[in-house]
Amino acid sequence: SICSLRVPRLYRNNGRMSLRERADLFCKKTGRKRCVQLPEEALSWDDRECDLWFYTDGEFHPREAPAGNWSHFGARDSHPGRISVVTVTTGDRHRFHELLFWNFHCQAWDDKELIVVETYEDEPSSFLSGKAAWTSNMKVISLQRLPGDDLSIGVKRNIGIHAASGDMIAHFDDDDLYAPGYLAFMSTRMSYFEGATALKLSSWYVGNAEVGAFGYCDAARLGRRRHMSRKTPEVKIGLYSFGFTLLYHRQVALQLPFGDRNLGEDYDWCVALMEKFGQLSLALMPDEFGVCLHVQHGDNVSDIDPFVYTDVPLKEIRTLKVVESPGFPSFMKLAELVARVEEARQGGILPPKLAKEARDAGIISDEDASERGEIA
């Protein structure tokens, strides 16, 4: 059971290692030449907490919240029945933050909280900080970073998990769509799998805002079509990557942190989980009801195209649960705008009004529009 899982030796404070030795161990493990000195109170921290300090250059204190917007909860102090939605984002993704908030706010699960870990160079998201100011179950951790020195997605996930208070963690990507019943659906389905400590969708619907088209990603069926088993690397990547639908027990993630990576950190974590606790520890489930929609818009970290099993007509998309998401109408407007831009460009340059609308929506850049003569 989850309660019987023990903390690995690497992440246990044995009481004999000095602060200097801990720093040397971290530098050796990560290949860094130096790291920020640990505070005296770190003698009581475990190695996972020390890593959070080191990775953030001392900007994230694992036992103190400068803004008072989160409290430290140990693995056994998590609130039963509470789902902590963890999202990682950056300062240049402000246009997605309203979508994230409403995806969370609409969830039909009473005991929930939203943990957003944001890194930025100039200014943090005013929308997120504004919402967090009056939303009691929303916590925003904003960390300023120098250009070219951002924290990895894996490290930011670990910070969010550390600051969470629920006994379950759910990933929300800031640019995807989730049906109002998503959390309830995933939590209930996970209880069907005996011995599972984590659940992930093995297939999902995808919407491409750049071309206004929809598809269905299913690595297992795609593999069978190509006579490949689930053990084939290409199929495994499709099954265990794309962590936007991961749900798992917080205690497990505290014992098995995500790797310091921007791409593939979810795949590595899933594989490590099964290697440590057995194949049944991670349950895979196809999305037969369309409880979420993975959105492609040109700025995605990962490439979804190799895993698209089939195209899906708009008529079918409108029957899915995800159409109830507050962000679905906006996505459809964006997809329709893309189609109008493509159609207009086939006949020449864009009319000024349409060009401005497309630039404001992030469909085309000022540079692209200027090169095409669409900016005066």
C-alpha positions, 0 to 999 in steps of 0.5 A: 500500500501507499502507507507502507512505501518507505523513503529511499536512502538517497532522500533520507537525512542520516544526520551525519552529513554536514552542510558542506558535504551535502553541497558537494554531493549535489555538485557531483550529482549535477555536474555543477561547479558551485551552489548556494550555501545551505542555511543552518536549519537545513541540517533537519532537511532531507536530500529532496528539500536540499535539492529544491534549495540548490536547484533554485539557487536558494530562492525557494526555501522548502520550509518557509513561504515568504509570501505566506501563500503555502504551508509545509506539509509532510508526506503523511500530513497531506489532506485525504480526499484533496486533489492538488492541481499542479501547473508549471508555467513561465512569464512568456505564457501569460496568454494561457493563464486565464484559461488555466484558472477557469479550467481549474475553477470549473472542476466539479470536485469540492476539495481541490487546490491549484498550485502554480509554479511560475518562473519569469524574467521581468514581471510575474503574471499579474493575472495569476497573482490577482486571482490568488489574492482572493482565491483561498485554494490557489497558490502561486509561487513566482521565481525570477530567473536570469535569461537563459537560466530558467528552472526545468519543468521537472524541478518546477513540478517538484516545487509544486508537489512540495507546496501542495497539501492534497494527498493526490496530485493532478497535472494541468498544462496551462494551454490545454482544455479539461472538462468540468468532470475531469478530476472526478472522472480520473480520481474515480477511475484510478480507484478501479485499478488495484495497486495503482499509485498513478493513473495516466490517459493512454490516448487523448484528443488533440486540437491544432489551433494552427490549422483548425483541425482535430485528431486522436492520439493512441500510441498503442493502436498506432503501434498495432497498425505498424506491427509494434508491441507496447515494449517498442520504444516508439510506443512506450514514448507515446504511452508514458510521455505527455504528462498533462493527464497524470494523476498520482499520490503525493507521497509517491512523488515526494519519494520519487521526484521528477528529473531535472529535465524540460523534455521527457521528465514525465516519461522518465518518472513513469518508467522509474515508478514502474521499475521501483513499485511494479508495472501495476503501480501505473495504470493506463486508461484510454480517453473514450469520453473526451474529458480533455483536449491537448492543444497544439499552437506552435509553442508546445514543448513536445511534438504530438504529430507522430502519435496521431492515430486518426483525424476527428471531424468537428461533429464528433468533437462537439459530442465530447465532455471537453466541450463543457470546458469554459475555454472550448468556445475560445479555442473554437474562435481561435481555430476559426480565426486561423482558417480565416487567416489561411483563406485570406492569405491564399488571395494575397495579404491580410486585410488590416483588421484581420491582421491585427486580430491575428497578431493579438491572438498570437497566430502571427508575429509582428515580424511575419506580418511585417515581412508580408507587408501586413503592417503599415 
